[in-house]
Amino acid sequence: MSSGVVPDGVTSRVRGGLWAVIALAGVVIAVWVVTAARTVDHGFDITDEGYYLLSYRWWSSNPLALTGIQYIYGPVFQLLGWDIVGLRVFRLVTVVLAHAFFGWSFMRWLRVRRPEAPKTRIWEVAGVAAIAAAGGMCYSWLPLSPAYNDVVLLGSITVVSCVLWAAAAIEQDRKPPVWALVLAGLVIGVMVVAKWSSVVVIGLIVVAAIVVLSGQGVKAVGRGILWALAGVVVVAIVVHLFVVSLTVAVPGVLAVNRFIADTSYTPATLIQMYWTTSTELLGRTVKQHFSLLIAAAVAVVARKPVLRIPAWLLTAAGLAVSVYQALDKGGLQGGTANNGKFQVTLLAAVLVALITAVTALVTGQWSPGRENLRSWVILGLLAVLPFVQAFGTNTPPFMIGFNAFAAWAALMIAVLTSIGKAPAVARTTTAVVAAGALVAVAAISYGGLILNPYRSEPYSELTTATDLKPLGDLKVAPAKARRFDGLNNLLKPYTTPSGRPIIGFDKMAGTILVLRGRPFGEAWIAPRERQRTVAGIVEVCSGHQPRPDPRTPLLIFNRRVTQLDVEALRSCGLDFKTDYELVAPPSATMNLLVYVPAAELARQTP
């Protein structure tokens, strides 16, 4: 006992280090979970978040949608009584649970691959805590309400978790658990419903799963595929029988995808944009953190005593420069305005781990026998998962990719547990950088939630609740609350009863929701996709899609009316010049042009 070794064989130094990891990760988790919980009833974005919520609100009556995400969160929203706060809490719970499951699945598999790891459950708990802490990146900049990006991200790490359970079983000469194979299929089915382009990341994970299952032969691969397909079929049956008929949902999604066929990005264009923006991010990262990246490589090769002191000094200098760069370049600040900045800080941490791993492999300091083909495939999957799960977005992939930072946190843990032969300076550098990445996650998530919430005023300015039923207890800025209340009161004669069709040109789905309206055509109306908007209106007016409310749609513009808009209305038998009139001057309607049917306005005018 005098040597610090306790009965389970774990030294007090190792035990203390593990508890330090748990403490740090626990603080990071507390920061982003508590902050997210504080903000669920604050702020509201009328553009993207408004679009999600409007589509969820009318999920069962408006099949015109780019994806089927409304059939996932719409029923949940309805069960919660159309409560936005409740839906945001639901998202928070799913983020926490999915990352905890992924963390436990990974550490359970890693225990099998690292038999010499400390024989204490504290080891697993430390890893789970670190991975769960990395989940805070889900709150780095996106809206508080859930969307298809959440389903793809959380679905991806859940399916990977199932693969990890199968891999752990195979390493122990046991059959992969049936529940894990079925769960993978269930989640894959939900992912496809949420966003069809998720087939890219699903395909990647399936390939990795086949390699893993092949460790027990062709029969094991076939067995895994059959059980997973059973899960997919169950999802299809449940959706068709209890949510929405596929004969309604599929044509609606296909119609919208047909609308955008000539205007959306081609795969080649997307890949080109992904490559350009990703290499630019990599270039900025190398430029800002070059000294730390060099120090990471030098630390691994500094085995001779004469090199140790210079390696420590170089590492200290590199860390100091990187901290300065992160502070000076906005690398610790979350929110939309800091996209492309905070990702640099976290990418630097990932590059340190990768450089350390590659250098250790080349110099023979990666513990021998530590990996086999299956484990290399899993580690490779984790390395590319964040960017691959972002495929399909029309924004730079790093903006969505870093939300899956937990995969890279797991990868860093794998590296840390494989370089026991490397010099102390290398192990220390990797550990300090990994810990620093978790601190960065806390700062970034706090900034994205409190200082720079998505298209909203800072948290401190969100102090006033409205009288609007759709917003419930949400607090917004006082001026915004007055404007919303004023517009709602002015239009009540035209929006009562609720469910009045309203077209908001452009990106004003949230305003339609606030006014208790329903979309006419697609819920999404964007300034750069006006032909798509017209196609959606024509689709409804032609009778190809349902029209639950026969009332003539109200029109709200945040721009001038164009001939394209007039022609779209003409397809519904409406003459804009004679059938519509301004309900009030723009100064009385939030500087918007609000048009109501002329006949209804005449009835309301004394």
N, C-alpha and C positions, 0 to 999 in steps of 0.2 A: 504493500500500500504506500510505502514511502516514495516509490517511483511515480506515484500518481495514477497507477492502474487500479481500476475498480473491478469487482467480481465479474462483470460482463466482458472484461477485456478491453474496455474503452478507456483511454487515458483521460484524465481530468482536462488536459489541454484540448483534446479533440472534442470532448463533451462541451467544454466552454465555447469553443468555436461554433459548434452546431447551435447552441442556445443563442449565441450572438446573431447568427443568421436568422433564426426564428424571431428574435426580437426586432431586428431591422425590417424583415419582411412583414411582421405583424404591424409595425408602425405604418409602413407603406400601404398595406391593405386598409388599415383604419382610415388613413387620409382619404383615399379615393372612394371607399365605400360610404363613409360618414358624409363626405362632401357631396357625393351623388345623392344620398338620402336627403340632405339639406336642400338640394336644389330641385327636387322632383316637382315641387309646387311653385316654381319660379320660372318666368320667361316663356315665350312662345314665338316661334318662327312661322310666318305665314307662307313661306315658300316651300322648301323641301319637307319640313316637318308637317306643315299644313297639308301638303299633298298626301303624305302617308296617312295622317289622321282622317282626312276626308275620304280617302279610298277605303279605310277600315270602317268608317261610319256607315257607308253605303255598300259594304262588301257583298251583300246578298242581292242587290238590285242593279248593279252597274258592272257588267262583265268586261267592259272595255278597259283593259289594263295591259301594261307591257309585260308584267309577270303575274304570278299567282300569289304574291305576298299577302294580298288582302284576305285570301282564304285561310291564312294561318293566323295573322294577328287580328283580323276582323272579328271572328267568333270570340276570341279572348277579350277584345275591347267590349263586345256586347255583354259578355258574362260579367264584366266589371262595371256594367251600368254606364258605358260610354264615358268612363272617368279617365281623363288624361293622366292624372297623378297616379292612379292605380296601374295604368299601362306602363308608365315609366318605372314604377316599383317592380312590376313584373319583369321588365328588361333587366333591371339591376340584379334581381334574384337569379335569372338565367345566366347572366354573365358570371356571377360568383360561383354558381353550382357547376357550370361547364368547365371553368378553369380549375376548380378544385378536383373534379373528376379527371381531367387531363393530367393534372399534377400528380395525383395518386397513381394513375395508370402508368405514367412515365417512371416514377420512382420505384414502383413495384417491378417493372421490367428491368430497370437499371440495377436493382438489387441482384437480379439473376446474373446480369452481365458483370457485376462488380462484387464477386464473392468475398473479396478481402475488405470490403467496406465495413465501417464500424458496426458491430453487432448490437445495434440499438435502434428502436423505432424512432428515436429522435432524428436519426439520419434521414429517414423518409419524410418525417414531418418538416424538417428544414427545407428539403427540396420542394415539397408540396407548397409550403408557404412562399418560397421564392417565386415559383411559377404562378401561383395565384396572385401574388403582388404585381407581376408583370401584366396581368389582366386589366390593370388600371388604364392601359393605353386605349381601351375601348371608349374611354371618356376623354380622350385627348382633344377632340374637336367636333365630333359629330353631334347631331341633335340628340336630345334626351330620350325621345320616343324611339321605339325599335323599328327597324326596317330590314330590307332583304340583306344588307351587308351583315347584320347581326346573325341572321339565319345561316348564311354561308360561312362566316367565321366560326361561330359556335358549333355549327354542324361539322365543319372540317376537323376541329380539334376533338370533337366527340367521336367521329369515325376513326380518327387516328388513335384515339384511346382504345377503341375496340380492337384495332390492329395490334396495339401494344399488349393487350390481354392475351390475344392469340399467340403473339410472339413469346411471351413469358411462358405460356403453357407448353409450346413446342420445345423451348430450351430445356424444360423439365421433363420432356418425353411424355407429356399428357396431351389429350385432345383439347383443342381450343374450345372454350365454353360456348354452348349454343346461344346463350342469351346475348353474348357479345356479337356474334355473327348476325343474329336477328336485329339487334339494336342498330348495328351498322346499316342494315338495309332500310330500317324504318327512318333513320336520319337522312339517308341518301334520298329517299322518296320525298321527304319534306324539303330538302335542299333544292331538288329539281322543281318542285312546285313554286318555291320562293323565287328562284332565279335560274332560268334555263342554262345560262352560261356557266353555272356551277359544275356542269358536266366536265369541265376542264380539270378542276381540282379533284373532282370525284374520280376521274379517270386515272390521275396520278396516284391517288391513294389506293385505288383498286390494283394497279400494277404492283405497288409495294406490298399489298396484302397477298397477292398471288405468289410473289417471291417468298414471303414469310411462310405461307401455308405449304409451299412446295417442299419445305423441310421435312414434311411427313408424307410426301408423295402426291401423285396425281389425284388419288381418291380424296385426300384431305382438301385439295384445291376445289374439287367438284363439290364436296360437302359444304365448304364455306360459301361457294357461289350460290348453291341452292338455298341455304338458309338466309343469305342476304337478299336474294331475289324474293323469298317469301315475305321478308319485311317490306320490300318495295311494293309488292302486290297488296299487302295489308293496307298500306297508306293509300294506294289508289282506290281500294274498295271503300275505305272509311270516308275519304273525300267525296267519292261519287254518291254514296248512300246517305251520309249524314251532314255533309257540308254544302257541296254544290255539285250538280250533275256535270260530269265531264263534257257532256254534249252542249252545255252552256258555257262553261269556263274556257275550254280549249278554243272554240271559235272566237271568243272575245280576245284572248291573248294573241291568236294568230292574226286577227284583224289589225291589231295595233302594230304588230311586227311587220305586217304588210305595209302599213302606213309609212313606216320609217325605213323601209328597204332601200329607198333611193336617196335618203338623206343621212342615214346613220353612218358611223365609221365602218369601213371594211376591216376584216381581220388584219390585213396587211398594214393598213393605216394605223390601227391600234398598236400593233406590235412595234411599228416604227416610233410612234409616240412614247410607248413604254420604254423602248431602248434609249431614246434620246434623253428623256427625263430621268431615267435611272442612272445613266452614265454621268449626267450632270450632278446628281446627288452624290454619287461616288466620288467624283472629282472634287466637290466642295469638302467632302469628309476627309479625303486624303490631304488636301491642302491645309485644312484647319488642324488636323490631328496627326500630321506626318511624324512629328517627333515621338509621339506615344506609340505609333505603329512600328517605327524602327526599334524603339526600346523593347517592345514585346518580342520581336525576333531575336534581338541581341540577348535578352534575358534567358532564352532557352539554350543558347549555345555557350553561355558564360559558365562553363563547368570548371575551368581552371581557376585556381585561387587568384591569379593575377587579374582575371577579368571580372571578378565578383564586385569589387568596389566600383569600377567604372559602370558596370551594369546597373547597380543600385542608384548611382548618381544620374545616369541617363533616364532611368525609370522615374525618378523623382522629378526631374526636369520635364519629362514628357507629360506626367500627370498634372504638373503645375500649369503647363501651357494649355493642356486640354480643358482644365477647369476654367481658365481665363477665357478661352475661346467660347466655351459653352455659355458663360455669363455675358460675354461681350456681344455674341452673335445671336442672342435670343434662343439659344439651344435648350433652355430650361423653361421656356414659356409655351404654354399650350394655346389652343384656339386656332380658328381658321387663319387669322392674320399671320400666324407663325408656322404655317405649313411650309415644309422645305427647310425649316431651321431646326426644330427640335428633333426631327428625324436624323439629322446629321450627328447629333450627340449619341443617339442610341446605335446608329450604324457603326460609329467608331468603336463602341463596346463590342459589337458583334465581330468586327474585323480583328480586334485584338484577340478574341477567342479563336477565330479561324487561323490567324497568323501563328498563334502559339501552337495550335493543333498541327498545322502543316509542318512547321519547323520541327516539332517533336517527332513527327512521323519520319521526316527526312533524316534526322540525326539519331534515330533509334531510341528516342526517349518516351515514345508512346508505349505503355506497358504491353509486352508481347502476349498474344493470345487473348487480348482484351476484346477484339471484335471479330465477327465472322461476316459472311456475305449478308445475312439477314440483318444484322445490327448496322452494317454500313448503309444498307438500303434505308433503314429507319432514320438514321442520322442524316442521310442525304435528303430524305423527305422533309425532315424538320428544317433543314437549311433553306429549302426553296418554298416551303409551304406558305409563308406570309405573302410573298409576291404572287404565287400561283392562285391563291384563293381570291386575290383582287382582280383576276382576269375578267374582263367584261365591262369594267368601269371605263367611262370616257374621261376620267381625270388621271393624272399621273399615278401609277400603281402604288407608289410609296405612301400616298395619302391614305389609302385603304390598307395597304400591306402592313404597316407598323401597328395597326390595331391587333394584329396577331403576334405581337412581340413575345407572348408566352412561349411560342415554339422556339424562338431563339434563346429565351431564358433556359429552356430545357437543354438546348444544345450547349450552352455555356456550362451547365452543370455536368454534362457528359464529358466535356473537355477537362474541367477541373478534376474530375474523378479518374482521369486517365493519364495524368502527367506527374504521377508520384515520383518518377525517376528524374524529372527536370529539376534544375537548381531552384533553391528557395525563392530567388528573386522572380523567376518565371511564375511559380505558383502564386506568389504574393501579388504580382502584377495582375494576373488574370482574376484573382479573387477580389482585389480592390476595385478593378474596373467593373466587374459584375455587380458588386455592391453599389458602386456609383451609378450604374444604370438603373437600379431599383430606386435610388434616391431621385434620379431624374424623372422616373415614372410618376413619383408622388408629386413633384413640382409641376410637371406637364399636365397631369390630370387635374390638379387644383386650378391651374391657370385656365384650362379649357372649360371648367365648370363655373368658376367664380369670377375670374378677371375678364375672360373673353368668351362668354358663352355663345353658342352658335347663332349668329345673326340676331343678336339681342344685346340690350344694354347690360353693363356689368351687374352682378348679383346685388350689389349694394343699392342700386337704383330701382330694383324690381320690388316695389313696396305696396302696390295698390291692386286689390282684387276688383273685378268688373261685376256687372249685373248679368253677364252673359252666361246662360246655362251651359253651352258647349264647353266653356273654359273652366267651369266649376270654381274651384278654389285657387286657380292659378293667379299668381301675382305678376303684374307687368309694370312698366314705368307709368307714373301718374298721367302723363300726357297721352300715352298710348291708350290707357284705360278710358280716358275721357273721349278720345276720338272713336274708339270702338263702341262705347255706349251711345254716343251721339248718332253714329251711323245706324246702329241697330234700331234706335228709337224712331229715326226718320223713316226707315224702311219696314217697320213692323206691319203697316197696313198691307204691304205687298208680300211679306214673307210668312204671314200667318194664314193657315197653319204651317208648321215646319215642313221642310222637304221641297220647298220651291226650287225649281231648276234655276241655276245661276251660272253664267259663264264669266270667268274672271280673266281678262286679258291684261297682263301676262303674269304667271307665277304668283297667283293670289288665291290658291286653294284654301289657305288658312282663313282668309277673309270670308269665303263662302261658308266654311265651317262655322265661323263666329256668328254668321247671320242665319244659322240653322238651315242653310240651303243644301242642295244636292248638285253634283256635277251634271252637266249636259254634254254628253260625249265623254272624253277622257277627263279624269281629275287633274292630269298634268297638262298645263298649257305654258309653253316656253316661247320666248321671243325669237329664238333661233330655229324653231320648228313649227312655223305657222301653217305650213301645208299639212302637217300632222294634225294640228288643231282642226283645220277645216275638214279633213277626212273624218275625224271623229264626230263632228257635228252632222255631216252628211250621212254617216253611218246610222245615226239615231233617227234623223228625219226621214230616211229612206225606208225605215221599218225593219232594217236588218238586225237592230239591237233593241232591247226592251226600252219603253219609255213609261216608267211607273207613274209619273205625275204629268197630266196633260196640260198643265198651265204653261203659258208662254214664258220662256226663260228671261230673267232679268240680265242685264249686261253691265259689267263693271270694267272700266278701262283705266289703266295707269299710263296710257299712251294715247296717241291720236287714233281715230278710227280709220282703217284702211279699206280699200276696195275689196281686198280679199275677205275681210270680215263681212262686208255687205253681201258679197256673193255667197258666202257660207250660209248666212241667214236666209237668203233667197231660196236655198234648197229646202228650207222648212216652210216655204210659202210666206215668208215675212219680208216686208219692204221696210228697211231700216229708216228711211226718210219719213215715211208716213205712219209707221206702226209704233215708233218709239219716240220718247221725249225725255230730256234731262229731268230728273226728279228735283234737283236743286243745283245751285251754283257749286262748282268744285270746292270753294272755300268752306262749304257746309258739309262736304262729304269726304273729308280727309284728302282733299286735292285729287279726288278720283272723279272720273266721268261716269255717273251712274244713270243708266237709262232704264225706264220702266215702260210697259205698254201704254201707249197714249190713251187708250180707252179707260184703263184703270186709273191713270193720273187724273183724267177728267172727273171721274166719280169721286175722287178724294179731294178735289179742289172745291172750296166753298163757292 
